[in-house]
Amino acid sequence: MLEKALNDAGIIAESCDKKAGFLDNARLMDDGLIGKENSAAKRRKLLYNLNLPALLNTKAMTEVINCLYTEEDYIKALSHINE
């Protein structure tokens, strides 16, 4: 009952469909965000560009980006860290 009231008030966001997400570990690796020497620094810069907390782990980062951002938003933020 409380959850419904909070949801109706717009305080709780609806869950997102994680299966439809564009971002996964393979994409992170291709984009140099995991598995490379400077991946942690690149992830921190990406999170900064997306106005997300810098201390999100990779799994949480992937879920949050898939839920809150479009692929175009992600590509734009990624392009800024690769300049």
C-alpha positions as CSV (number, residue, x, y, z in Angstrom):
1,M,0.0,0.0,0.0
2,L,2.8,2.4,0.9
3,E,4.7,1.5,-2.3
4,K,1.6,2.2,-4.4
5,A,1.1,5.6,-2.7
6,L,4.8,6.5,-3.3
7,N,4.6,5.3,-6.9
8,D,1.4,7.3,-7.5
9,A,3.1,10.4,-6.1
10,G,6.0,9.9,-8.5
11,I,8.5,9.3,-5.8
12,I,9.3,5.8,-6.8
13,A,10.3,5.2,-10.4
14,E,8.8,2.3,-12.3
15,S,11.2,-0.5,-12.9
16,C,12.8,-0.7,-16.3
17,D,13.0,-3.6,-18.7
18,K,16.7,-4.6,-18.3
19,K,16.4,-7.2,-21.1
20,A,15.9,-4.4,-23.6
21,G,19.2,-2.6,-22.5
22,F,21.7,-1.7,-25.1
23,L,24.7,-1.8,-22.7
24,D,26.2,-5.1,-21.6
25,N,29.7,-6.4,-20.7
26,A,30.6,-7.1,-24.3
27,R,29.8,-3.5,-25.2
28,L,31.7,-2.2,-22.2
29,M,34.7,-4.1,-23.3
30,D,34.5,-2.9,-26.9
31,D,34.2,0.7,-25.6
32,G,37.3,0.2,-23.3
33,L,35.3,0.5,-20.1
34,I,36.3,-2.9,-18.8
35,G,39.3,-5.1,-19.3
36,K,41.8,-2.4,-20.2
37,E,44.6,-0.6,-18.3
38,N,42.7,2.7,-18.0
39,S,39.1,1.3,-17.8
40,A,38.4,2.4,-14.3
41,A,39.4,6.0,-15.1
42,K,37.2,5.9,-18.2
43,R,34.3,4.6,-16.3
44,R,34.6,7.4,-13.7
45,K,34.7,10.0,-16.5
46,L,31.7,8.4,-18.1
47,L,29.8,8.5,-14.9
48,Y,30.8,12.1,-14.3
49,N,29.5,13.0,-17.8
50,L,26.2,11.3,-17.1
51,N,25.9,13.0,-13.7
52,L,26.0,9.6,-11.9
53,P,27.8,8.7,-8.7
54,A,31.5,7.9,-9.4
55,L,31.5,4.9,-7.1
56,L,29.0,2.8,-8.9
57,N,30.3,-0.7,-9.6
58,T,30.2,-1.9,-13.2
59,K,27.1,-4.0,-12.8
60,A,25.2,-1.1,-11.2
61,M,26.5,1.4,-13.7
62,T,25.3,-0.9,-16.6
63,E,21.8,-1.2,-15.0
64,V,21.5,2.5,-14.3
65,I,22.6,3.6,-17.8
66,N,20.2,1.1,-19.4
67,C,17.3,2.4,-17.3
68,L,17.9,6.1,-17.4
69,Y,19.7,6.9,-20.7
70,T,19.2,6.2,-24.4
71,E,22.0,4.7,-26.5
72,E,22.5,8.1,-28.1
73,D,23.0,9.7,-24.6
74,Y,25.6,7.0,-23.9
75,I,27.4,7.4,-27.2
76,K,27.6,11.2,-26.7
77,A,28.9,10.9,-23.1
78,L,31.4,8.2,-24.3
79,S,32.7,10.5,-27.1
80,H,33.5,13.2,-24.5
81,I,35.8,10.9,-22.6
82,N,37.6,9.7,-25.8
83,E,38.5,13.3,-26.9
